[in-house]
Every structure is written in structure tokens, then in C-alpha cells.
Amino acid sequence: MRRTISQGFLVPVLVLFVCLLPVAPSAQEGSGRAEELFYGLEEKLLRGTAWVVRARITSEGAFESSLSGTVALRHGNIARIELNGSFGGKPVDAFLISDGTVLLYGEAQVGSFEDAVSWALNEAFIIGMTRMGLLHNFARLTSGDPPDRMKGGVRDWVEVTGFNLGEIETVNEGPALPVSFALIVEGQPAGEATLWFDEATGLPVQRRQTVRFETGAMTVTEVYEFEDIPAHQ
């Protein structure tokens, strides 16, 4: 005899099926996760006893550049930066060396300079890198200038807002989570950026941003290769 399924049986089954369906994260949850990744990166870099990043940078539009650089920072404001390539059509061979007390920096065509090391040297470079990208302070070195806000105040000077988390993408042959945000410099909107985070390490593998000037927009791409970062206890 053929059996029929009663309507009363279907209702709880359908309710159970609906409850088991995957729930897409809300925009607020995505924003919170993006913010967590970003500020977690800053904390990891600031607490690192020593770390090294190698970077390839290109910019197009209002200003063109093609640079390769290595940044090595150690706890105690000890730093070494080497930079070469082209910036604005001119060759670049720049450096920065800090032993924690004395700071030497400069560029082959501009000259070298000496200064006392500020307590905020590494913080200025790290926060400048995460929020503005490496190109900003690299550009300063090409002109014979030290990192911006190296004597303090970098967190108030440049801020980020409007975090958004994108879908996983393949970057440098690995899965990466894109985190997008807006740049605020001295209280004024300055552009938008996206950082791609390696899922396994939580470190960035690529950055792309648009910066707006009175003369037009500049698009910057930065590709990163980090070494392991042991934490300072």
C-alpha cells in the first residue's frame, strides 16, 4: 500500500533543514574580523623581537616608481633598511641604519645624515607601513629624510577606518584574505587600500592602494615576503 507523508511531519523536517543551512556572515561580522586582522598585525609587528620583510613596490599614475627594499627591525629601535630601484625616473640607492642610539640614513645622490635615535623610531616605521604602505617612508629616504613621525605621534597622524573583509583569493600561489579600509591623514581622507593576509601566518603578502593628490591619483602595489617574527615577552 502506498504511504503518504503527512503535513505535520514535513513542518519540523523543513525547520531542521533550514536551521542546518550555512549562515553567511553579516557585514558587521566581516568588518569586525577585518579590523581584528589589521590591528593584530600591528601588534605582532610591534611586539616582535626581530623581523625582516623584503618588498617589491611599483606605483603608476601621478607618480611612477619601481623599488626593491629590505627592512630589518629589532626590539630597541635597532633597524636596517636598504632600498634601490627608480623613483620618479631617477635611480635610487638609499639606506637607514640604527644601532638604538645613533641613526644614519641617506641616499647616494643626496648625501648621508646623522641623528639621535628616538624612542618612537620603530613604531613610526611599523605604523607607517601598515597604514600608509612602505612607499611613503621609502620616498622620504630617497630625499634624505628619516621616517615620518619618528619622534612620536604617528598613530594620531595617520588613521584607518571603514574596514571590510573580502572573499579568499589566491595571491602569490596561496590563499589570502583581503582587508580593505580608508586612509585618514591629519584628519582628511587620503585614499583607500587593501591588504591581503596570508591565512596561515596572519602576515600580509600584498597591498594595493590608491592615493589622491591635487595633480591626480597614484596607484601603488606592494608585494611582501616576511620572515618569522618571534614575540617579545
Summary of the structure (lengths in Angstrom):
residues: 233
radius of gyration: 22.9
end to end distance: 74.2
largest distance: 96.9
contacts: 685
relative contact order: 0.16
helix: 26%
strand: 48%
